[in-house]
């Protein structure tokens, strides 16, 4: 599962968030973790 960079929800969607339909960036695990951390920070604001 990855965290959506738009809404911050954990999603199992492969190409888009199942909640807000935002496209999920595909790439390396390192990039996904970076996007997840950024989404967590934005969700706290």
C-alpha positions in Angstrom: 0.0 0.0 0.0 1.1 3.5 -0.7 -0.1 6.8 0.6 -1.8 9.1 -1.9 0.1 12.4 -2.3 -3.1 14.2 -2.9 -5.5 13.1 -0.1 -3.1 11.3 2.2 -5.2 8.0 2.4 -3.5 4.7 2.2 -4.5 3.2 -1.1 -3.9 -0.2 -2.9 -4.7 1.4 -6.2 -2.0 0.6 -8.8 -2.3 3.7 -11.0 -4.7 6.0 -9.1 -6.0 6.6 -5.6 -9.1 4.6 -5.0 -10.5 7.5 -2.9 -9.8 10.6 -4.8 -8.7 9.2 -8.2 -5.4 11.1 -8.1 -2.7 9.4 -10.3 -0.2 7.5 -8.1 3.4 8.0 -9.2 5.0 4.8 -10.3 8.7 4.2 -9.6 11.2 2.9 -7.3 10.4 2.1 -3.7 12.7 5.0 -2.6 10.7 7.5 -4.7 7.4 6.1 -3.3 8.6 6.4 0.3 9.6 10.0 -0.4 6.1 10.8 -1.8 4.5 9.0 1.2 6.5 11.1 3.6 5.6 14.3 1.8 1.9 13.3 1.8 2.1 12.7 5.6 3.6 16.1 6.2 0.9 17.8 4.0 -1.9 15.8 5.8 -0.7 17.1 9.1 -1.1 20.7 8.0 
